[in-house]
Amino acid sequence: MRRIAAASLLCAFFLAVSVARTAVTTNGAGVGASVEVRESLNLDSGKLPSQSPADVLPSGGVIVLGPDPYSWRVWPGGKIEFSFDNSHTWEQQKSGVTTDLNAGSAPSSKVCWVVGKAGTVLLTTDRGKHWKKLSSPTKEDVEGVDAQDAKHASIWTVAHKHSFETNDGGATWTANAVR
């Protein structure tokens, strides 16, 4: 009976993760344990969202899920890692920045947007071989990003005080009305 309950709970968790498409920050509380579950299981089936609350690592980093089997991890100090095998192995990449990185969105196997402190916005279109620091519409800490592709993305600051979007890969940004 306990196994059935545990299996049901685990299925509900993965269903919730696959439905949610939310960017998260590194200050989430109590969600690190579920990351261990995700990494210990081989999730080869189904497309996962670019981020969920379960992707915050206990040590301050965030997992950015792309289409299977690709994912990135972003960390304080500008550290970025890439996995090509469902998060089993990680390779460090050169971000070109030293600011803390907070969140990311990977709409394809080659494209990943990453945001962080002091308005940091990074973009790769080649699986992280090269990261480009984009001009930012704000100097505030950027808390989240949601990207559709290499040209279209939205970013927002802490507590959603300010929100911006780009349709040209970050060359220009438009401020969104805040509710």
TORPA-4810 file (N, C-alpha, C, O; in nm, 3 decimals):
<nodes>
NODE_1_0.082_-0.119_0.000_0.000_0.000_0.000_0.086_0.126_0.000_0.057_0.223_-0.069_M
NODE_2_0.194_0.122_0.079_0.284_0.238_0.082_0.349_0.261_-0.053_0.367_0.375_-0.095_R
NODE_3_0.384_0.152_-0.122_0.447_0.166_-0.255_0.350_0.230_-0.354_0.390_0.313_-0.435_R
NODE_4_0.224_0.190_-0.347_0.125_0.248_-0.438_0.109_0.397_-0.408_0.102_0.479_-0.500_I
NODE_5_0.102_0.432_-0.280_0.089_0.574_-0.243_0.211_0.653_-0.287_0.197_0.764_-0.339_A
NODE_6_0.330_0.597_-0.269_0.453_0.666_-0.310_0.457_0.682_-0.461_0.496_0.787_-0.512_A
NODE_7_0.418_0.577_-0.534_0.417_0.584_-0.680_0.316_0.687_-0.729_0.343_0.760_-0.824_A
NODE_8_0.199_0.692_-0.664_0.097_0.791_-0.702_0.146_0.932_-0.678_0.126_1.021_-0.761_S
NODE_9_0.211_0.954_-0.564_0.265_1.085_-0.532_0.372_1.125_-0.632_0.376_1.240_-0.676_L
NODE_10_0.459_1.032_-0.669_0.565_1.059_-0.766_0.506_1.091_-0.903_0.553_1.183_-0.970_L
NODE_11_0.404_1.016_-0.945_0.339_1.043_-1.074_0.274_1.182_-1.073_0.284_1.256_-1.171_C
NODE_12_0.208_1.216_-0.962_0.146_1.348_-0.952_0.251_1.459_-0.961_0.228_1.562_-1.025_A
NODE_13_0.365_1.438_-0.897_0.473_1.537_-0.902_0.519_1.558_-1.046_0.530_1.672_-1.091_F
NODE_14_0.547_1.449_-1.119_0.598_1.463_-1.255_0.492_1.519_-1.349_0.526_1.590_-1.443_F
NODE_15_0.366_1.489_-1.324_0.260_1.549_-1.403_0.255_1.700_-1.379_0.241_1.777_-1.473_L
NODE_16_0.268_1.740_-1.253_0.268_1.883_-1.221_0.387_1.953_-1.283_0.373_2.065_-1.333_A
NODE_17_0.504_1.890_-1.282_0.624_1.949_-1.342_0.606_1.962_-1.492_0.647_2.062_-1.550_V
NODE_18_0.547_1.862_-1.556_0.533_1.867_-1.701_0.430_1.970_-1.745_0.436_2.018_-1.859_S
NODE_19_0.335_2.005_-1.658_0.233_2.104_-1.693_0.284_2.245_-1.667_0.255_2.337_-1.744_V
NODE_20_0.359_2.264_-1.559_0.406_2.398_-1.522_0.512_2.446_-1.619_0.595_2.367_-1.665_A
NODE_21_0.510_2.576_-1.650_0.616_2.635_-1.732_0.648_2.769_-1.670_0.614_2.875_-1.723_R
NODE_22_0.714_2.762_-1.554_0.740_2.880_-1.476_0.889_2.897_-1.458_0.961_2.799_-1.443_T
NODE_23_0.937_3.020_-1.459_1.076_3.046_-1.424_1.083_3.065_-1.274_0.990_3.117_-1.213_A
NODE_24_1.192_3.022_-1.214_1.207_3.030_-1.070_1.335_3.102_-1.035_1.424_3.120_-1.118_V
NODE_25_1.342_3.143_-0.909_1.462_3.208_-0.861_1.538_3.114_-0.771_1.489_3.008_-0.734_T
NODE_26_1.659_3.154_-0.736_1.744_3.070_-0.653_1.711_3.081_-0.506_1.777_3.017_-0.425_T
NODE_27_1.610_3.159_-0.467_1.579_3.172_-0.326_1.457_3.090_-0.286_1.398_3.115_-0.181_N
NODE_28_1.419_2.990_-0.368_1.308_2.901_-0.334_1.344_2.819_-0.212_1.461_2.787_-0.190_G
NODE_29_1.245_2.783_-0.133_1.271_2.709_-0.010_1.206_2.572_-0.017_1.093_2.559_-0.064_A
NODE_30_1.275_2.473_0.030_1.219_2.341_0.047_1.195_2.262_-0.079_1.120_2.164_-0.075_G
NODE_31_1.256_2.299_-0.190_1.230_2.226_-0.312_1.350_2.145_-0.360_1.340_2.078_-0.462_V
NODE_32_1.460_2.150_-0.292_1.581_2.082_-0.336_1.569_1.931_-0.338_1.631_1.867_-0.423_G
NODE_33_1.491_1.872_-0.250_1.481_1.726_-0.243_1.424_1.668_-0.371_1.465_1.559_-0.412_A
NODE_34_1.331_1.737_-0.436_1.272_1.682_-0.557_1.371_1.681_-0.672_1.356_1.600_-0.764_S
NODE_35_1.471_1.768_-0.670_1.574_1.765_-0.773_1.649_1.634_-0.766_1.682_1.575_-0.869_V
NODE_36_1.678_1.588_-0.644_1.747_1.462_-0.628_1.666_1.348_-0.688_1.722_1.257_-0.748_E
NODE_37_1.534_1.352_-0.673_1.448_1.250_-0.731_1.458_1.254_-0.881_1.472_1.149_-0.944_V
NODE_38_1.452_1.374_-0.942_1.459_1.387_-1.087_1.591_1.336_-1.140_1.594_1.266_-1.242_R
NODE_39_1.700_1.369_-1.073_1.830_1.328_-1.125_1.857_1.180_-1.102_1.937_1.121_-1.175_E
NODE_40_1.793_1.119_-1.003_1.818_0.979_-0.980_1.736_0.891_-1.074_1.769_0.775_-1.096_S
NODE_41_1.626_0.947_-1.130_1.546_0.874_-1.225_1.588_0.911_-1.365_1.630_1.024_-1.389_L
NODE_42_1.578_0.821_-1.458_1.611_0.849_-1.597_1.483_0.891_-1.667_1.404_0.805_-1.707_N
NODE_43_1.461_1.020_-1.683_1.339_1.071_-1.742_1.355_1.086_-1.892_1.369_1.197_-1.943_L
NODE_44_1.351_0.976_-1.963_1.371_0.979_-2.107_1.243_1.008_-2.183_1.247_1.040_-2.302_D
NODE_45_1.129_0.996_-2.117_1.004_1.012_-2.190_0.943_1.149_-2.162_0.955_1.203_-2.052_S
NODE_46_0.879_1.205_-2.263_0.805_1.329_-2.245_0.892_1.452_-2.242_1.008_1.447_-2.201_G
NODE_47_0.834_1.564_-2.286_0.905_1.691_-2.284_0.879_1.760_-2.152_0.764_1.773_-2.111_K
NODE_48_0.983_1.805_-2.086_0.970_1.875_-1.959_0.975_2.025_-1.982_1.030_2.069_-2.083_L
NODE_49_0.919_2.104_-1.892_0.924_2.249_-1.907_1.066_2.300_-1.891_1.154_2.228_-1.844_P
NODE_50_1.088_2.427_-1.931_1.222_2.483_-1.921_1.265_2.500_-1.777_1.384_2.491_-1.748_S
NODE_51_1.173_2.524_-1.686_1.205_2.533_-1.544_1.082_2.506_-1.462_0.969_2.527_-1.507_Q
NODE_52_1.104_2.461_-1.343_0.996_2.444_-1.246_1.055_2.464_-1.108_1.177_2.463_-1.093_S
NODE_53_0.971_2.481_-1.006_1.025_2.497_-0.872_1.111_2.379_-0.828_1.195_2.394_-0.739_P
NODE_54_1.092_2.262_-0.887_1.170_2.145_-0.851_1.314_2.155_-0.902_1.398_2.073_-0.865_A
NODE_55_1.341_2.252_-0.986_1.473_2.262_-1.047_1.571_2.350_-0.969_1.685_2.367_-1.013_D
NODE_56_1.529_2.405_-0.856_1.620_2.484_-0.773_1.707_2.387_-0.695_1.657_2.298_-0.627_V
NODE_57_1.839_2.407_-0.704_1.932_2.320_-0.634_1.956_2.371_-0.493_1.958_2.493_-0.471_L
NODE_58_1.976_2.282_-0.396_1.994_2.326_-0.257_2.114_2.418_-0.238_2.115_2.497_-0.144_P
NODE_59_2.214_2.409_-0.322_2.334_2.490_-0.306_2.328_2.622_-0.381_2.430_2.690_-0.393_S
NODE_60_2.211_2.661_-0.431_2.195_2.792_-0.490_2.188_2.796_-0.640_2.163_2.903_-0.696_G
NODE_61_2.209_2.687_-0.708_2.199_2.686_-0.854_2.059_2.652_-0.899_1.972_2.619_-0.819_G
NODE_62_2.038_2.661_-1.031_1.908_2.630_-1.090_1.932_2.544_-1.213_2.022_2.571_-1.293_V
NODE_63_1.850_2.440_-1.229_1.854_2.358_-1.350_1.760_2.421_-1.452_1.646_2.456_-1.419_I
NODE_64_1.807_2.435_-1.575_1.727_2.487_-1.685_1.708_2.370_-1.781_1.802_2.328_-1.849_V
NODE_65_1.586_2.318_-1.788_1.558_2.203_-1.872_1.530_2.246_-2.014_1.451_2.337_-2.039_L
NODE_66_1.595_2.178_-2.108_1.565_2.195_-2.249_1.497_2.069_-2.297_1.462_1.983_-2.216_G
NODE_67_1.477_2.055_-2.427_1.421_1.931_-2.479_1.517_1.816_-2.445_1.639_1.830_-2.452_P
NODE_68_1.459_1.701_-2.407_1.544_1.585_-2.375_1.641_1.560_-2.487_1.603_1.568_-2.604_D
NODE_69_1.763_1.530_-2.456_1.825_1.506_-2.326_1.906_1.625_-2.275_1.993_1.607_-2.189_P
NODE_70_1.880_1.747_-2.324_1.964_1.862_-2.294_1.917_1.942_-2.173_1.797_1.956_-2.149_Y
NODE_71_2.013_1.994_-2.096_1.982_2.083_-1.984_2.106_2.163_-1.947_2.219_2.125_-1.979_S
NODE_72_2.082_2.274_-1.880_2.188_2.360_-1.829_2.169_2.374_-1.679_2.059_2.354_-1.627_W
NODE_73_2.277_2.409_-1.609_2.269_2.451_-1.469_2.335_2.586_-1.460_2.444_2.605_-1.514_R
NODE_74_2.271_2.681_-1.391_2.328_2.814_-1.372_2.350_2.835_-1.223_2.272_2.788_-1.140_V
NODE_75_2.457_2.907_-1.190_2.504_2.920_-1.053_2.544_3.063_-1.021_2.559_3.146_-1.111_W
NODE_76_2.560_3.093_-0.893_2.622_3.220_-0.856_2.762_3.229_-0.916_2.826_3.128_-0.944_P
NODE_77_2.809_3.351_-0.934_2.944_3.373_-0.986_2.958_3.353_-1.136_3.069_3.346_-1.187_G
NODE_78_2.846_3.345_-1.208_2.851_3.332_-1.354_2.876_3.192_-1.406_2.900_3.175_-1.525_G
NODE_79_2.871_3.092_-1.320_2.900_2.955_-1.362_2.781_2.894_-1.436_2.667_2.902_-1.392_K
NODE_80_2.811_2.834_-1.552_2.710_2.763_-1.631_2.765_2.625_-1.665_2.882_2.611_-1.701_I
NODE_81_2.681_2.524_-1.652_2.716_2.387_-1.691_2.611_2.336_-1.789_2.497_2.381_-1.788_E
NODE_82_2.651_2.241_-1.873_2.565_2.186_-1.976_2.565_2.034_-1.968_2.669_1.972_-1.945_F
NODE_83_2.448_1.974_-1.988_2.437_1.828_-1.994_2.368_1.788_-2.123_2.267_1.846_-2.162_S
NODE_84_2.423_1.689_-2.189_2.368_1.636_-2.313_2.306_1.498_-2.291_2.262_1.433_-2.387_F
NODE_85_2.303_1.451_-2.164_2.258_1.314_-2.136_2.163_1.307_-2.016_2.185_1.229_-1.923_D
NODE_86_2.059_1.388_-2.020_1.957_1.388_-1.913_2.015_1.411_-1.775_1.975_1.346_-1.678_N
NODE_87_2.107_1.504_-1.764_2.164_1.548_-1.636_2.251_1.443_-1.567_2.270_1.450_-1.446_S
NODE_88_2.302_1.347_-1.642_2.391_1.248_-1.581_2.533_1.301_-1.569_2.601_1.278_-1.468_H
NODE_89_2.580_1.373_-1.671_2.713_1.434_-1.666_2.699_1.582_-1.701_2.606_1.623_-1.771_T
NODE_90_2.793_1.662_-1.650_2.789_1.806_-1.668_2.923_1.856_-1.717_3.028_1.813_-1.668_W
NODE_91_2.921_1.948_-1.814_3.041_2.013_-1.866_3.030_2.162_-1.840_2.928_2.224_-1.868_E
NODE_92_3.137_2.220_-1.785_3.135_2.364_-1.758_3.149_2.441_-1.889_3.222_2.401_-1.979_Q
NODE_93_3.077_2.555_-1.897_3.084_2.643_-2.012_3.129_2.780_-1.966_3.116_2.814_-1.848_Q
NODE_94_3.183_2.860_-2.059_3.231_2.994_-2.026_3.120_3.095_-2.052_3.082_3.119_-2.167_K
NODE_95_3.068_3.153_-1.944_2.959_3.249_-1.958_3.009_3.388_-1.994_2.937_3.465_-2.058_S
NODE_96_3.132_3.420_-1.954_3.185_3.552_-1.979_3.144_3.655_-1.875_3.177_3.773_-1.889_G
NODE_97_3.073_3.611_-1.769_3.031_3.703_-1.663_3.066_3.642_-1.528_3.090_3.522_-1.516_V
NODE_98_3.069_3.728_-1.426_3.093_3.681_-1.290_2.975_3.711_-1.198_2.980_3.682_-1.079_T
NODE_99_2.869_3.768_-1.253_2.750_3.798_-1.173_2.673_3.670_-1.144_2.682_3.572_-1.218_T
NODE_100_2.597_3.673_-1.036_2.515_3.557_-1.001_2.405_3.539_-1.105_2.340_3.635_-1.146_D
NODE_101_2.387_3.414_-1.148_2.284_3.381_-1.246_2.166_3.319_-1.174_2.183_3.232_-1.089_L
NODE_102_2.045_3.364_-1.208_1.925_3.330_-1.131_1.831_3.231_-1.199_1.769_3.150_-1.131_N
NODE_103_1.819_3.237_-1.331_1.717_3.158_-1.400_1.752_3.145_-1.547_1.844_3.210_-1.596_A
NODE_104_1.679_3.060_-1.615_1.701_3.042_-1.758_1.580_2.981_-1.825_1.487_2.936_-1.759_G
NODE_105_1.583_2.980_-1.957_1.478_2.920_-2.038_1.543_2.865_-2.163_1.615_2.937_-2.233_S
NODE_106_1.519_2.737_-2.192_1.580_2.671_-2.307_1.470_2.618_-2.399_1.424_2.505_-2.382_A
NODE_107_1.428_2.698_-2.498_1.319_2.657_-2.584_1.357_2.552_-2.689_1.270_2.491_-2.750_P
NODE_108_1.487_2.531_-2.710_1.531_2.429_-2.806_1.661_2.367_-2.757_1.716_2.407_-2.654_S
NODE_109_1.710_2.270_-2.832_1.833_2.202_-2.792_1.957_2.289_-2.808_2.061_2.259_-2.750_S
NODE_110_1.948_2.398_-2.885_2.062_2.486_-2.907_2.049_2.622_-2.839_2.149_2.688_-2.812_K
NODE_111_1.926_2.664_-2.811_1.900_2.799_-2.761_1.872_2.796_-2.611_1.790_2.718_-2.563_V
NODE_112_1.943_2.883_-2.538_1.918_2.899_-2.395_1.940_3.045_-2.358_2.042_3.104_-2.394_C
NODE_113_1.845_3.102_-2.287_1.854_3.236_-2.232_1.879_3.221_-2.083_1.819_3.136_-2.018_W
NODE_114_1.969_3.303_-2.028_2.000_3.301_-1.884_1.998_3.444_-1.834_2.046_3.535_-1.903_V
NODE_115_1.944_3.465_-1.714_1.937_3.599_-1.655_1.993_3.596_-1.513_2.003_3.491_-1.451_V
NODE_116_2.030_3.716_-1.464_2.086_3.722_-1.330_2.090_3.861_-1.270_2.016_3.951_-1.311_G
NODE_117_2.177_3.875_-1.174_2.190_4.000_-1.098_2.234_4.114_-1.189_2.293_4.093_-1.295_K
NODE_118_2.203_4.236_-1.145_2.246_4.360_-1.211_2.207_4.364_-1.359_2.282_4.416_-1.441_A
NODE_119_2.090_4.308_-1.392_2.041_4.315_-1.529_2.110_4.222_-1.627_2.100_4.243_-1.748_G
NODE_120_2.179_4.122_-1.580_2.250_4.030_-1.669_2.153_3.949_-1.754_2.059_3.888_-1.703_T
NODE_121_2.177_3.951_-1.886_2.100_3.869_-1.981_2.200_3.804_-2.076_2.277_3.873_-2.144_V
NODE_122_2.199_3.671_-2.081_2.289_3.595_-2.168_2.207_3.510_-2.265_2.095_3.470_-2.234_L
NODE_123_2.264_3.485_-2.383_2.198_3.402_-2.483_2.301_3.316_-2.554_2.408_3.364_-2.593_L
NODE_124_2.268_3.187_-2.572_2.347_3.101_-2.659_2.255_3.045_-2.766_2.138_3.017_-2.740_T
NODE_125_2.307_3.029_-2.885_2.232_2.967_-2.994_2.306_2.846_-3.048_2.269_2.790_-3.152_T
NODE_126_2.413_2.804_-2.977_2.493_2.690_-3.022_2.524_2.593_-2.907_2.635_2.541_-2.897_D
NODE_127_2.425_2.570_-2.822_2.436_2.481_-2.706_2.541_2.526_-2.605_2.593_2.444_-2.529_R
NODE_128_2.573_2.653_-2.603_2.664_2.705_-2.502_2.810_2.709_-2.541_2.895_2.738_-2.457_G
NODE_129_2.841_2.679_-2.666_2.980_2.695_-2.710_3.020_2.842_-2.699_3.134_2.874_-2.666_K
NODE_130_2.924_2.929_-2.726_2.945_3.074_-2.713_2.824_3.133_-2.643_2.710_3.110_-2.682_H
NODE_131_2.850_3.210_-2.538_2.745_3.285_-2.468_2.764_3.432_-2.499_2.874_3.485_-2.489_W
NODE_132_2.656_3.499_-2.537_2.661_3.641_-2.570_2.591_3.718_-2.459_2.477_3.688_-2.423_K
NODE_133_2.661_3.819_-2.404_2.598_3.908_-2.307_2.522_4.014_-2.384_2.580_4.088_-2.463_K
NODE_134_2.392_4.019_-2.361_2.306_4.113_-2.432_2.292_4.243_-2.356_2.310_4.247_-2.234_L
NODE_135_2.261_4.350_-2.428_2.232_4.475_-2.359_2.101_4.456_-2.285_2.005_4.400_-2.338_S
NODE_136_2.099_4.502_-2.163_1.984_4.479_-2.077_1.898_4.605_-2.067_1.951_4.716_-2.068_S
NODE_137_1.767_4.588_-2.057_1.681_4.705_-2.041_1.676_4.757_-1.897_1.609_4.857_-1.870_P
NODE_138_1.746_4.689_-1.805_1.742_4.728_-1.664_1.875_4.698_-1.597_1.951_4.612_-1.641_T
NODE_139_1.902_4.771_-1.491_2.019_4.743_-1.408_1.979_4.666_-1.282_2.064_4.624_-1.204_K
NODE_140_1.847_4.646_-1.265_1.796_4.570_-1.151_1.826_4.421_-1.169_1.855_4.375_-1.280_E
NODE_141_1.820_4.346_-1.059_1.837_4.201_-1.067_1.721_4.143_-1.146_1.605_4.174_-1.120_D
NODE_142_1.753_4.058_-1.243_1.651_3.992_-1.324_1.625_3.855_-1.263_1.717_3.776_-1.243_V
NODE_143_1.499_3.828_-1.233_1.460_3.709_-1.160_1.416_3.594_-1.251_1.430_3.478_-1.213_E
NODE_144_1.363_3.625_-1.370_1.311_3.518_-1.453_1.311_3.551_-1.599_1.322_3.667_-1.639_G
NODE_145_1.299_3.445_-1.680_1.295_3.458_-1.825_1.206_3.349_-1.881_1.204_3.237_-1.831_V
NODE_146_1.133_3.383_-1.987_1.054_3.286_-2.061_1.081_3.311_-2.208_1.049_3.419_-2.259_D
NODE_147_1.140_3.214_-2.276_1.179_3.232_-2.416_1.102_3.137_-2.506_1.074_3.022_-2.470_A
NODE_148_1.067_3.186_-2.624_1.002_3.103_-2.724_1.103_3.049_-2.825_1.086_2.939_-2.877_Q
NODE_149_1.208_3.127_-2.852_1.312_3.088_-2.947_1.429_3.185_-2.929_1.436_3.254_-2.827_D
NODE_150_1.521_3.191_-3.025_1.639_3.276_-3.013_1.607_3.425_-3.029_1.689_3.510_-2.993_A
NODE_151_1.491_3.458_-3.080_1.453_3.597_-3.104_1.354_3.651_-3.000_1.357_3.770_-2.969_K
NODE_152_1.267_3.567_-2.948_1.155_3.611_-2.864_1.171_3.562_-2.721_1.179_3.443_-2.694_H
NODE_153_1.174_3.659_-2.628_1.183_3.625_-2.486_1.126_3.738_-2.402_1.121_3.854_-2.445_A
NODE_154_1.082_3.703_-2.282_1.036_3.800_-2.183_1.120_3.781_-2.058_1.153_3.669_-2.021_S
NODE_155_1.155_3.892_-1.992_1.229_3.886_-1.867_1.155_3.971_-1.764_1.077_4.060_-1.801_I
NODE_156_1.179_3.943_-1.635_1.118_4.024_-1.531_1.211_4.036_-1.412_1.295_3.950_-1.387_W
NODE_157_1.193_4.146_-1.340_1.276_4.174_-1.224_1.213_4.112_-1.100_1.103_4.056_-1.105_T
NODE_158_1.284_4.123_-0.989_1.238_4.066_-0.863_1.098_4.119_-0.831_1.069_4.237_-0.849_V
NODE_159_1.013_4.031_-0.784_0.874_4.062_-0.748_0.793_4.115_-0.867_0.691_4.181_-0.849_A
NODE_160_0.840_4.088_-0.988_0.771_4.130_-1.110_0.743_4.280_-1.115_0.643_4.323_-1.171_H
NODE_161_0.833_4.359_-1.056_0.816_4.505_-1.058_0.824_4.559_-1.200_0.749_4.650_-1.237_K
NODE_162_0.914_4.504_-1.280_0.930_4.546_-1.419_0.941_4.423_-1.507_0.998_4.321_-1.467_H
NODE_163_0.886_4.433_-1.627_0.888_4.324_-1.723_0.919_4.381_-1.861_0.874_4.490_-1.896_S
NODE_164_0.997_4.305_-1.937_1.039_4.351_-2.070_1.032_4.233_-2.167_1.040_4.118_-2.126_F
NODE_165_1.016_4.264_-2.295_1.019_4.158_-2.396_1.100_4.204_-2.516_1.113_4.323_-2.544_E
NODE_166_1.153_4.105_-2.587_1.229_4.131_-2.709_1.176_4.042_-2.820_1.132_3.929_-2.796_T
NODE_167_1.182_4.094_-2.940_1.143_4.018_-3.059_1.258_4.009_-3.158_1.242_3.961_-3.270_N
NODE_168_1.376_4.056_-3.114_1.492_4.058_-3.205_1.619_4.006_-3.137_1.729_4.056_-3.162_D
NODE_169_1.603_3.907_-3.051_1.719_3.845_-2.988_1.789_3.932_-2.886_1.908_3.912_-2.858_G
NODE_170_1.720_4.028_-2.829_1.778_4.113_-2.725_1.844_4.239_-2.775_1.905_4.311_-2.696_G
NODE_171_1.833_4.269_-2.904_1.889_4.394_-2.957_1.810_4.513_-2.902_1.867_4.616_-2.868_A
NODE_172_1.677_4.498_-2.894_1.592_4.600_-2.835_1.493_4.533_-2.740_1.460_4.416_-2.755_T
NODE_173_1.446_4.610_-2.643_1.351_4.560_-2.543_1.235_4.657_-2.532_1.253_4.778_-2.545_W
NODE_174_1.116_4.605_-2.507_0.996_4.684_-2.485_0.947_4.657_-2.344_0.936_4.543_-2.301_T
NODE_175_0.917_4.765_-2.271_0.863_4.751_-2.136_0.718_4.705_-2.145_0.640_4.754_-2.227_A
NODE_176_0.683_4.610_-2.059_0.545_4.562_-2.049_0.477_4.636_-1.935_0.542_4.675_-1.839_N
NODE_177_0.347_4.654_-1.947_0.269_4.714_-1.838_0.265_4.615_-1.722_0.241_4.496_-1.742_A
NODE_178_0.288_4.665_-1.602_0.286_4.582_-1.483_0.151_4.599_-1.417_0.103_4.711_-1.399_V
NODE_179_0.089_4.486_-1.380_-0.044_4.491_-1.316_-0.035_4.534_-1.174_-0.136_4.543_-1.106_R
</nodes>
